[in-house]
Amino acid sequence: MLRLFPDSSTNNALALLPGGAVLRAGGRLLDHSEGEGWSGALAALDTLLSQARPVGAIEVVLSHNFSRVLLLSPPPVRLDGEEMAGWLADCLGRDYGPEAATWHTAWQDAAPGRPVPVAVMDKERHDRLRERIREAGLTTKRMEPWFASAWNRFRRSLARQSGWFALLEPGRIALARVEIGRPVGLRIHQTSGVPAADLKAMIDRESLHCAVSEEGHLWVAAVGVEFPLTGTLAGFRVHGLLPAGSMASGMLS
């Protein structure tokens, strides 16, 4: 099951990105690149599993190229699990069309009136990844998009804060509006070769949409891309959540 937040911890962790993978196992941190896209990521994973031969349980963090989080408006009444699954299918089918039928979904319970976090991933990819991990003798303890993993890790830093929370990786930016320590809106977009300019354009556009004044704070975690972690951007003060120049292993930090 694609989970949004951890139910336990383990020493083994994997980050999967287009054409590459990072594995933390047995006190070592290994990375490997091979090919491109999803097929390259699986090939890189095979190489790392053969090298490290980890045992036990593993946590998996997925690039936003492979999986993402949606924040849906809450249902009008409290629903049980089966009702929630039906409601989600209806919402996703209405908003995303036939594509939604190809997704594996998982949701996080939310307090009444608050947005419902839903993780989505292509079903075939989800099932193939879980099977490959099982074939290696491992148990999948957690599998989630980077946004869910990063939010869980950094949310204490944003407690009672308001502003923007951004995650940058090659080809993708995830941008969430934070109000009093809670994400209330989320967008994930493709990027060009200038992530700072792309993020500024996203903030400008979303600030208008959310009627947010051009002041406040911007928290940024960037892996595999160059991004200034000081100063201001779009009128917001920048706070770096990872060291400058962090590579894909930062997704497991």
QUIKA-V513786 format. One record per backbone hydrogen bond with DSSP energy under -0.5 kcal/mol. NH is the residue of the N-H (numbers start at 1). CO is the residue of the C=O. If there is no record, write none. Layout:
[[NH;CO] [NH;CO]]
This chain:
[[3;1] [3;143] [12;57] [13;24] [14;59] [15;22] [16;61] [17;15] [17;20] [19;37] [20;17] [21;32] [22;15] [23;30] [24;13] [25;23] [25;28] [28;25] [30;23] [30;28] [32;21] [34;19] [40;36] [41;37] [42;38] [43;39] [44;40] [45;41] [46;42] [47;43] [48;44] [49;45] [50;46] [51;47] [52;48] [53;49] [56;137] [58;139] [59;12] [60;142] [61;14] [62;144] [63;16] [66;63] [67;63] [68;120] [70;118] [72;70] [72;116] [84;80] [85;81] [86;82] [87;83] [88;84] [89;85] [90;86] [91;87] [92;88] [93;89] [94;90] [95;91] [96;92] [97;93] [99;96] [100;97] [101;98] [102;99] [103;100] [104;121] [106;119] [108;117] [114;111] [116;72] [117;115] [118;70] [119;106] [120;68] [121;104] [122;66] [123;102] [126;122] [127;123] [128;124] [129;125] [130;126] [131;127] [132;128] [133;129] [134;130] [135;131] [136;132] [137;134] [138;133] [139;56] [141;58] [141;139] [142;58] [144;60] [146;62] [149;145] [150;146] [151;147] [152;148] [153;149] [154;150] [155;151] [157;154] [158;154] [158;155] [159;156] [161;158] [163;178] [164;217] [165;176] [166;219] [167;174] [168;221] [169;172] [172;169] [173;189] [174;167] [175;173] [175;187] [176;165] [177;185] [178;163] [179;182] [181;161] [182;179] [184;177] [185;177] [187;175] [189;173] [191;171] [198;194] [199;195] [200;196] [201;197] [202;198] [203;199] [204;200] [205;201] [206;202] [207;203] [208;204] [209;205] [210;206] [211;207] [211;208] [212;207] [215;213] [217;162] [218;237] [219;164] [220;239] [221;166] [223;168] [224;246] [233;236] [236;233] [237;216] [238;231] [239;218] [240;229] [241;220] [242;220] [246;243] [250;247] [251;248] [252;249] [253;250]]
